[in-house]
Amino acid sequence: MRAKIRDTEIYFDVEGSALVIDEQGIHEKLVAFLLHGGPGADHTAYKPHFSVLSNKMQLIYFDYRGQGRSARGDKETYTLENNVEDIEALRQYLGLDKIVVIGESYGGMVALSYAVRYPQNVSHLIVIATASDSRFLHRAQEILEEKGTPEQKAVAQRVWNGTFENEMQMFEYWQLLMPMYSVVFKANPNLTAKYHGIPSPDATNVAFRSFLRSYNVSDQLNKITSPTLVISGQDDWFCAPEFAEDIAKGIQNAELRILENCGHSVAVDQPEALFNAIAEFLADNR
């Protein structure tokens, strides 16, 4: 499905019903927006892992402007600022009241930024493997320098410098770096990284050349008023767990879960622990 909002067209998909009918009558479920990582990836990275949540919430997946199946346009508009405003426009387009906001990696940065700007529209906030400011970039480079192979360090320069030339170079990056992102892949390097999304080099390049270098909502986290769950992997190299701790400290009464034997790809490494944590959080904050 597609929504023409603001100056773009956003692709979105819906999983699960909004209404539940049982012996007690008809009940409305929570509606969750799932904000994907990247930038330059798309919502399919959430599938099928997050489908298990559809029995608790109606899930709205979507691709940011210029990414995945959403419309392309002026690449200079592929910004975090526009991602946030597009979320708000899509919420209004769908006629929704408060939403659950779930963001992983870069999606967590968008989620935090949205919750800071529109706290009144967020019923619950769940951020996974993310950070609240640009310090994560320097720390990730330090960890890669310490633990990465020469091939991984070389291909990662395309991320740090925002110099991907085509989709094949992005596939090459994921193929080589998956053992850094996932404990499962590190333990079994013979596994093949299967990415079934549509990579968007322009979106990645714009982000890492510009706005991610100055990204910072750390001093605004106190504006977030919704119940918040912060999840991190103990072995996450890209958004180290220290940044999850900072987020949890900055949001009043936020819950923090740091999962052991888990890297940046939390749903791959620890799916049961991840979804149990989310279910418990939702049950405790009805």
C-alpha positions as CSV (number, residue, x, y, z in Angstrom):
1,M,0.0,0.0,0.0
2,R,1.1,3.5,-0.6
3,A,0.4,6.9,1.1
4,K,0.9,10.2,-0.7
5,I,2.0,12.4,2.2
6,R,3.9,15.7,2.3
7,D,6.1,15.8,-0.7
8,T,6.6,12.1,-1.2
9,E,4.9,8.7,-1.4
10,I,5.5,6.1,1.3
11,Y,5.1,2.4,1.0
12,F,3.6,0.7,4.0
13,D,2.3,-2.8,4.9
14,V,0.0,-3.9,7.7
15,E,0.1,-7.1,9.7
16,G,-2.6,-8.2,12.1
17,S,-6.1,-6.8,12.8
18,A,-6.8,-3.7,14.9
19,L,-9.9,-5.3,16.5
20,V,-10.1,-8.5,18.6
21,I,-13.4,-10.3,19.1
22,D,-13.7,-12.6,22.1
23,E,-16.2,-13.7,24.8
24,Q,-15.9,-10.3,26.4
25,G,-16.7,-8.4,23.3
26,I,-14.7,-6.3,20.8
27,H,-11.4,-4.7,21.8
28,E,-9.0,-2.5,20.0
29,K,-5.4,-3.5,19.9
30,L,-2.4,-1.2,20.1
31,V,-1.1,0.0,16.8
32,A,2.7,-0.1,16.3
33,F,4.9,1.7,13.8
34,L,8.1,-0.3,13.1
35,L,11.0,2.0,12.1
36,H,13.7,0.2,10.1
37,G,17.4,0.5,10.3
38,G,19.9,1.8,7.8
39,P,19.7,4.4,6.6
40,G,19.5,2.7,3.2
41,A,17.7,-0.5,4.3
42,D,14.0,-1.2,4.3
43,H,11.2,-2.6,6.4
44,T,11.7,-6.2,5.2
45,A,14.5,-6.6,7.7
46,Y,11.8,-6.9,10.3
47,K,10.1,-9.9,8.6
48,P,9.4,-12.5,9.6
49,H,11.0,-12.1,13.1
50,F,8.6,-9.4,14.4
51,S,5.4,-11.1,13.1
52,V,5.1,-12.7,16.5
53,L,4.1,-9.3,17.9
54,S,1.0,-9.2,15.6
55,N,-1.0,-11.1,18.2
56,K,-0.5,-8.2,20.6
57,M,-0.5,-5.2,18.3
58,Q,-1.4,-4.3,14.8
59,L,1.9,-3.7,13.0
60,I,2.5,-1.0,10.5
61,Y,5.7,-1.5,8.5
62,F,6.9,1.1,6.1
63,D,10.0,2.3,4.2
64,Y,11.4,5.8,4.6
65,R,11.4,8.2,1.7
66,G,13.9,7.3,-0.9
67,Q,14.3,3.8,0.5
68,G,12.9,0.3,-0.2
69,R,9.7,0.5,-2.0
70,S,8.9,4.2,-1.2
71,A,9.3,6.9,-3.8
72,R,12.7,8.2,-4.8
73,G,13.3,12.0,-5.1
74,D,15.8,14.7,-4.2
75,K,18.4,12.7,-2.2
76,E,19.1,15.8,-0.1
77,T,15.6,15.3,1.4
78,Y,16.6,11.8,2.8
79,T,17.0,13.2,6.3
80,L,16.2,12.2,9.8
81,E,14.1,15.4,10.1
82,N,11.9,14.3,7.2
83,N,11.7,10.7,8.5
84,V,10.2,12.1,11.7
85,E,7.8,14.4,9.9
86,D,6.8,11.6,7.5
87,I,5.9,9.4,10.5
88,E,3.6,12.0,11.9
89,A,2.0,12.6,8.4
90,L,1.5,8.8,8.0
91,R,-0.1,8.6,11.5
92,Q,-2.5,11.3,10.6
93,Y,-3.1,9.8,7.1
94,L,-4.1,6.5,8.8
95,G,-6.4,8.3,11.3
96,L,-4.5,6.9,14.3
97,D,-4.4,8.3,17.8
98,K,-1.4,7.3,20.0
99,I,0.9,4.7,18.5
100,V,3.5,2.3,19.8
101,V,6.9,3.3,18.3
102,I,9.4,0.6,17.7
103,G,12.8,1.4,16.2
104,E,15.9,-0.6,15.7
105,S,19.4,0.8,15.0
106,Y,18.9,3.9,12.9
107,G,15.2,3.3,13.4
108,G,15.8,3.8,17.1
109,M,17.3,7.2,16.4
110,V,14.3,8.1,14.4
111,A,12.0,6.7,17.1
112,L,13.8,8.8,19.8
113,S,13.6,11.9,17.7
114,Y,9.9,11.4,17.0
115,A,9.1,10.7,20.7
116,V,11.0,13.9,21.7
117,R,9.1,16.0,19.1
118,Y,5.6,14.4,19.5
119,P,5.5,12.9,23.0
120,Q,1.7,13.3,23.1
121,N,1.3,10.8,20.2
122,V,3.4,8.0,21.6
123,S,1.7,5.4,23.9
124,H,4.8,3.2,24.2
125,L,8.4,3.6,23.0
126,I,10.7,0.6,22.3
127,V,14.2,1.2,21.0
128,I,16.6,-1.6,20.1
129,A,20.4,-1.5,19.5
130,T,20.6,2.3,19.1
131,A,22.1,5.5,20.4
132,S,21.0,9.1,21.2
133,D,23.9,10.9,19.7
134,S,26.7,10.6,17.1
135,R,29.3,9.3,19.5
136,F,28.3,5.8,18.4
137,L,30.1,6.4,15.1
138,H,33.6,7.0,16.7
139,R,33.0,4.1,19.1
140,A,32.0,1.7,16.3
141,Q,35.2,2.6,14.4
142,E,37.3,1.9,17.5
143,I,35.7,-1.5,18.0
144,L,36.0,-2.4,14.3
145,E,39.7,-1.4,14.4
146,E,40.2,-3.7,17.4
147,K,38.2,-6.7,16.3
148,G,37.6,-6.5,12.6
149,T,39.5,-8.2,9.8
150,P,41.5,-6.1,7.2
151,E,38.7,-6.9,4.6
152,Q,36.0,-5.7,7.0
153,K,37.9,-2.5,7.8
154,A,38.4,-1.8,4.2
155,V,34.8,-2.2,3.1
156,A,33.5,-0.3,6.1
157,Q,35.2,2.8,4.8
158,R,32.3,3.1,2.3
159,V,30.0,3.5,5.3
160,W,32.1,5.9,7.3
161,N,32.7,8.1,4.2
162,G,29.3,7.7,2.6
163,T,30.8,6.4,-0.7
164,F,28.7,3.5,-1.8
165,E,28.4,3.6,-5.6
166,N,25.8,0.9,-6.2
167,E,23.6,-1.8,-4.6
168,M,26.2,-4.5,-5.1
169,Q,28.7,-2.7,-2.9
170,M,26.1,-2.6,-0.2
171,F,25.5,-6.3,-0.5
172,E,29.3,-6.9,-0.3
173,Y,29.4,-4.8,2.9
174,W,26.6,-6.9,4.5
175,Q,28.2,-10.1,3.4
176,L,31.6,-9.3,4.9
177,L,30.3,-7.5,8.1
178,M,27.6,-9.9,9.2
179,P,29.9,-11.7,11.6
180,M,30.5,-8.4,13.3
181,Y,26.7,-7.7,13.5
182,S,25.6,-11.1,14.7
183,V,26.9,-13.6,17.3
184,V,25.1,-16.3,15.3
185,F,27.0,-15.5,12.1
186,K,30.3,-15.1,14.0
187,A,29.8,-18.6,15.5
188,N,29.1,-20.0,12.1
189,P,30.9,-18.1,9.3
190,N,29.6,-20.5,6.7
191,L,26.2,-19.1,7.0
192,T,25.2,-16.9,4.0
193,A,23.9,-13.4,4.8
194,K,20.5,-13.2,3.0
195,Y,19.3,-9.7,2.7
196,H,16.0,-9.6,0.8
197,G,15.4,-5.9,0.9
198,I,16.1,-3.1,-1.6
199,P,19.3,-1.3,-0.6
200,S,19.4,2.5,-1.2
201,P,23.0,3.7,-1.5
202,D,22.0,7.4,-1.8
203,A,20.2,7.3,1.6
204,T,23.2,5.7,3.3
205,N,25.6,8.1,1.7
206,V,23.6,11.2,2.6
207,A,23.2,10.1,6.3
208,F,26.9,9.2,6.9
209,R,28.3,12.2,5.1
210,S,26.0,14.7,6.9
211,F,23.3,14.5,9.5
212,L,24.4,11.4,11.5
213,R,27.7,13.2,12.3
214,S,25.8,15.8,14.2
215,Y,22.8,13.7,15.4
216,N,22.1,14.4,19.1
217,V,18.9,14.1,21.1
218,S,20.6,13.2,24.4
219,D,19.8,16.5,26.0
220,Q,16.1,16.2,25.0
221,L,15.3,12.7,26.2
222,N,13.6,14.2,29.3
223,K,10.8,15.3,26.9
224,I,9.7,11.7,26.4
225,T,6.7,10.9,28.5
226,S,5.6,7.4,27.4
227,P,6.7,4.1,29.0
228,T,10.0,3.2,27.4
229,L,11.9,0.0,26.9
230,V,15.6,0.2,25.8
231,I,17.2,-3.0,24.6
232,S,20.8,-3.7,23.6
233,G,23.1,-6.6,22.9
234,Q,26.1,-7.0,25.1
235,D,28.3,-7.7,22.1
236,D,26.9,-4.9,19.9
237,W,29.8,-3.2,18.0
238,F,27.8,-0.7,16.0
239,C,25.7,0.8,18.9
240,A,27.6,-0.4,21.9
241,P,25.5,-1.1,25.1
242,E,26.9,2.0,26.8
243,F,24.7,4.1,24.6
244,A,21.6,2.1,25.6
245,E,22.5,2.8,29.2
246,D,22.7,6.6,28.4
247,I,19.3,6.5,26.8
248,A,17.7,4.7,29.8
249,K,19.2,7.2,32.2
250,G,17.8,10.1,30.2
251,I,14.2,9.0,30.1
252,Q,12.2,8.9,33.3
253,N,11.4,5.4,34.5
254,A,12.8,3.8,31.3
255,E,13.4,0.0,31.5
256,L,16.8,-1.3,30.3
257,R,17.5,-4.8,29.0
258,I,21.0,-5.7,27.9
259,L,21.0,-9.2,26.4
260,E,24.0,-11.5,26.7
261,N,25.5,-13.4,23.8
262,C,23.9,-10.9,21.5
263,G,25.2,-8.5,18.9
264,H,23.6,-5.6,16.9
265,S,21.2,-8.0,15.2
266,V,19.1,-8.6,18.3
267,A,16.2,-10.4,16.6
268,V,18.7,-12.8,14.9
269,D,20.8,-13.5,18.0
270,Q,18.3,-13.5,20.8
271,P,14.7,-13.6,19.4
272,E,13.1,-15.3,22.3
273,A,14.6,-12.9,24.9
274,L,13.8,-9.9,22.7
275,F,10.1,-10.7,22.2
276,N,9.6,-11.9,25.8
277,A,11.0,-8.5,27.0
278,I,8.6,-6.7,24.7
279,A,5.6,-8.8,25.8
280,E,6.4,-8.2,29.5
281,F,6.9,-4.5,28.9
282,L,3.5,-4.2,27.2
283,A,1.8,-6.3,29.9
284,D,3.3,-4.1,32.6
285,N,2.3,-0.8,30.9
286,R,-1.3,-1.4,29.7
